[in-house]
Amino acid sequence: MPRNPRTTTKPKKSVPAKAPTAPEYPRNHDRYVVPGLQRGIEALHLFNRSTREMTLTAIGEALSLSRSAAFRLLYTLEFLGLVERDPVHKTYRLTTKVLSLGFEYLASLDVVEISRPYLETLRDETGASSHLAIREGQDIIYVARVPTRHPMTSTAVLGGKRPAHATSMGRVLLCELSADEIRALYRTTPLKAYTEQTPTSIDALLAVLKQDRARGCVVSRGSFEQGGSSIAAPIRNARGEIVAAIEIAGPNSAFDLSKLETQLKDSVCKTAELISARMS
């Protein structure tokens, strides 16, 4: 995407973001891995929006642990305050202490603090929910959300993940990767179709990203959710690198669709420029 100049001086050359690569570990790295800690983290990852509670047996089976080993693991997590046991249903669930870890991380991101007032103004100007996201591999993570004041709002949740290839902010965060980096990123993962507008092949994704890069923003009409629209633009740091993306999003009924390509797009792009100027 073309960098938006903020001064009369010649802008610095944009440095393409690199696709994440697996860390290079020494051959004997298994000697340094703490198995108990690894299993504890894996246990926490078993819980999600659709699986909020699990029995001891189910957790043990998922981690290939004996009943006694699973009990010791969950006993430790409960002692640390990360899970709690329901004595009636004999199930375990995450506690808010896990959530606090995520919010502490979000609070440590400068871009979140800088963006907040601009996202609120963008919400007020457009009447749509505004979001900020960063990329983690093939997904985007919502790190800030300012919901619309109207009943019709977006379904995004703070800390939630969505596939980068199917979302407007995801396409913004992917657009400056090279073709080789995109192919490496999705080498073993098929591109899932969410609607008829979702790119489902590497070639289709590359073609869409080329258009996004030339345009400087993304206007999506139902690439992730049928009947929904969004407009996204990049947040750049002082080196011109895309470090995050913002958007307005929601059901089509929450938008004046005739203004998607004009007034609404201009508001999002202008807000992205203002935030980027603060990132220097």
ROVOKOL-266656 format. One record per atom (N, C-alpha, C): x, y, z. Coordinates in steps of 0.2 Angstrom, whole numbers, plus 5000, padded with zeros to 4 digits. Layout:
! ROVOKOL-266656
XYZ/...
END
This chain:
! ROVOKOL-266656
500449945000/500050005000/500450065000/500350114996/500750174996/500750215003/501250235005/501350265011/501050335011/500650365015/500350425015/500850475018/501150525014/501650575017/501350615022/501750625027/501550665033/501850735033/502450745029/502750805029/502950815022/503250875020/503450895014/504150865012/504450825017/505150795015/504950725012/505450705008/505350645005/505250585010/504750545009/504550495014/505150435014/505250405019/505650355019/505350295016/505850255013/505650195009/505250145014/504650125011/504350075015/504650005015/504749975021/505049915022/504549855022/504549805018/504049755018/504049715024/503449705027/503449665033/503649585032/503949555036/504249485035/503649435038/503549385034/503149335036/503449295042/503149285048/503449245053/503749185051/504249165054/504549105053/504649065060/504749005059/504848965065/505548975068/505548985075/506248995078/506648935077/507348955076/507848895075/508048875082/507848815084/508048785090/508748745089/509148735095/509648695094/509448615094/509848575091/509648505091/509448475097/509748495103/509548465109/509048515113/508648545110/508248595113/507748565118/507548495117/507148465121/507348455128/508048465129/508348465136/508148525140/507948585136/507748645140/507048655140/506648615137/505948625138/505648595144/505248625148/504948605154/504248575152/504248505152/503648465150/503048485154/503048495161/502548515165/502248585163/502648635161/502448695159/502148695152/502448655148/502148645141/501448615141/501348565146/500648535146/500148585149/500448625154/499948675157/499748725152/500148745148/499948795143/499448765138/499648695136/499248665131/498548655135/498448635141/497848635144/497448695144/497748755145/497348815145/497048825138/497448805133/497248815126/496648765124/496548725128/495948675126/495248715127/495248765131/494648805133/494548855128/493948865125/493848915120/493148935121/492848975116/492249005116/491648945116/491848895112/491348835112/491448785117/492048785120/492248735125/492448775132/491948785135/492048835141/492248785148/491948725148/492048685153/492248615151/492748585154/492948515153/493048475159/492948405158/493048365164/493748345164/493948315170/494648295171/494748235165/494348195164/494448135159/494548165152/494148215150/494248245144/494848285143/495048315148/495748355148/496348305147/496248245151/496748195151/496848165144/496248145141/496248115134/496548165129/496348225130/496548275125/497348285125/497648275131/498348285132/498748225132/498348165131/498648105131/499048095138/498648105144/498948105150/498548055154/498848015159/498447975163/498048015168/497547985171/497148015175/497448055181/497948015184/498348045190/498748105187/499048105181/499448155179/499048215177/498448205174/497948255173/497748295179/497648255184/497448285191/497948325194/498548305194/499148345196/499148415192/499148405186/499148465182/498648515183/497948495184/497448535185/497448565192/497648525197/497748545204/498248605204/498748595200/499248655200/498948715197/498648705191/498348765188/497748795193/497448755196/496948785201/497248815207/497848795209/498248825215/498448895212/498648895206/498948965203/498349015201/497748985202/497149035201/496949035193/497248995189/497148995182/496448955180/496348905184/495648865182/495348865189/494648845188/494248835194/493848775193/493648735198/493348675198/492648685200/492148655196/491448655198/491248595202/491148595208/491048535212/490448495211/489948535208/489348505206/489348455200/489648495194/489648455188/490348425187/490848435192/491448405191/491848425185/491848485183/492148515177/492648565179/493048585175/493548635176/493348695170/493548755172/493448815168/493948865169/494148905164/494648955165/494349015170/494849045174/494649105178/494749165175/494549225178/494749285175/495449305176/495849265179/496549285180/496849275173/496649225169/496949215163/496749275158/496149295159/495949355155/496349415157/496549425163/496949485165/497649475162/497949415160/498549415157/498549445150/497949425147/497849455140/497749535140/497449555145/497349635145/497949665147/498349635151/499049665153/499449675147/499449625142/499749625136/499549675132/498849685131/498549735127/498749805129/498749815136/498949875139/499649895137/500149845136/500849855135/500949885127/500449875123/500549895116/500449975115/500950005113/500850075112/500250095107/500250055102/499750075097/499050075100/498850025105/498250025108/498050095111/498550115115/498450175119/498350235114/498750235109/498750295105/498150295101/497850235099/497350235094/496650245098/496550235104/495950235107/495550295106/495750355107/495350415106/495150425099/495650405094/495450415087/494950365085/494950305088/494450255086/493750275089/493750305095/493150335097/492850395093/493250435090/493050485086/492850455079/493150405077/492950375070/492250345071/492150305077/491450285078/490950335078/491150395081/490650445082/490450475075/491050485071/490950515064/490550465059/490650405060/490350355055/489750315058/489650315064/489150275067/489250205067/489850185065/489950105065/490450095070/490450025072/490950005077/491650005074/492150025078/492850035075/493249985079/493749965075/494249905078/494949925076/495349895080/496149895079/496349815080/496749795075/497049725075/497749725073/498049675076/498749655074/498749585071/499249565067/499249495064/499649455068/499449395069/499849335072/499749275067/500249265063/500249215058/499749225053/499249175052/498749175048/498149215050/498149235057/497549265060/497649335061/497149375062/497149435065/496849435073/497149475077/496849475084/496649545085/496049555088/495749615089/496049645096/496349695096/496649725102/496349785104/495849815101/495449875103/494849865099/494249885103/493649885100/493249945103/492849985099/492450035101/491750025098/491249995101/490649975098/490250035096/489850025091/489350075090/488850085095/488550145095/488050165100/487350135098/487350115092/486650085089/486550015091/485949985091/485849915092/486249865087/486249885081/486649845076/487349855076/487749805078/488449815079/488849755076/489449755076/489849705073/489949645078/490149585076/490149535081/490849525083/491349565082/492049555084/492049565092/492549525095/492649535102/493349545103/493449585109/494149605110/494549535112/495149535109/495549475110/495349415105/494849425101/494649375097/495049365091/495049305087/495449295081/494949285075/495249305070/494849295063/495449285058/495249245053/495749225047/495949295043/496549305043/496749365039/496549365032/496549305028/496449305021/495649325020/495249325025/494549335024/494249395027/494749435030/494449495033/494849555030/494549615031/494749675028/495449695032/495449695038/496049715042/496649665040/496449595040/496949545038/497249555031/496849575026/497149595020/497549655020/497449705024/497849755025/498549735028/498549695033/499149665036/499549615032/499249585027/499549545023/499849575016/499549635014/499649655008/500349675006/500849685011/501549705009/501949645009/501749585011/502149525011/502249515003/502849485002/502949464995/502549394993/502549384987/502149324985/502449264988/503149254988/503449204991/503249194999/503249255002/503049255009/502349225010/501849255006/501249225006/501149155005/501549125000/501449054999/501749015005/502249045008/502549005014/502149005019/501749065020/501249075026/500749025025/500449005019/499948965018/500148895015/500748885016/500948825012/500648755014/500448755020/500148685022/499348695025/499148755023/498448775026/498048795020/497448765019/496948785013/496648845015/496448895011/496148955012/495348935012/495048945018/494348925019/493948975017/493348955014/492849005011/492349015016/492249085018/491749105023/491149125019/491249165013/490649185009/490949175002/490549194997/490749184990/491249234988/491349284993/491849344991/492549324994/492649274998/493249255001/493749224996/494349244995/494849214991/495049144994/494949094990/495049024992/495648994989/496049024985/496749004983/497249054984/497849034983/498449074984/498449124979/498349104972/498349154967/497749204967/497149184970/496649224971/496849274976/497149254982/497249304987/497849354985/498349324981/498849374978/498549424974/498049404970/497749454965/497349504969/497049484975/496649534979/497149584983/497649554985/498149594989/498549644984/498649624978/498949674973/498449734973/497849724972/497349774971/497349814978/497349784984/497349814990/497949864991/498449834989/499149874989/499149934985/498849934979/498849984975/498350044977/497750014980/497250064982/497450094989/497750064993/497950094999/497450085005/496950045004/496450025009/496049965007/495649945011/495249885009/494449905010/494049895005/493349905006/493049835005/492749805010/492549735009/491749735010/491449695005/490749685005/490649615006/490649585012/490449515014/490949465012/491649485013/492149435012/492149385018/491949405024/491949365030/491249345032/490849395033/490149375035/489649405029/489249365027/488649375022/488249435025/488149485021/487749545024/488149595028/488749585028/489149635032/489649675028/489849735030/490349765026/490849795031/491449815028/491949845032/492449885028/492849935031/493349975028/493949975032/494549955030/495149955034/495649985031/496150015035/496750055032/497350035037/497950045035/498550025038/498750075043/499050055049/499450095054/500150085053/500550135051/501250125050/501650155056/502250125057/502750155062/503150205058/503650225062/504050285059/504550255053/504650195052/504950165047/504550155041/503950165041/503450155036/503150085036/503350045041/503049975041/502349965044/501949925041/501249915043/501349875050/501049905055/501149865062/500449845064/499949875061/499249865064/498749885058/498149875060/497649905055/497049925059/496649975056/496049995059/495449985054/494849975057/494249965052/493649995055/493150005051/492450015054/492049955051/491649925054/491349865052/490649855055/490249815052/489549795055/489149775049/488449755051/488049735046/487849785041/487649765035/487549815030/486949865032/486549845037/485949885039/486249945043/486849945046/487149995050/487550045046/487550035039/487950085035/487450115030/487750175028/487450205022/487950175016/487750125013/488150095008/488350135002/487950185001/488150234995/488750274997/488950275004/489550315006/490150275008/490150205006/490650165008/491350185004/491250194998/491850214994/492050284994/491650324998/491850394998/491950425005/491450445008/491450485014/491750435020/491450375020/491650325025/492350305024/492550285018/493250265017/493750325018/493550385017/493950445018/494050455026/493550435029/493650445037/494050395040/494050335037/494450275040/495250295038/495350315032/496050325029/496350385033/495950435034/496150495038/496350475045/495950435048/496050415055/496750375055/496750335050/497450295050/498050335049/497950385045/498550435045/498750465051/498150485055/498250525061/498650475066/498350415067/498750375071/499450355069/499550345063/500250335060/500650395062/500450455062/500850505063/501050505070/500650485075/500850475082/501350425083/501350375079/501850315080/502550335078/502750395076/503350405074/503750425080/
END
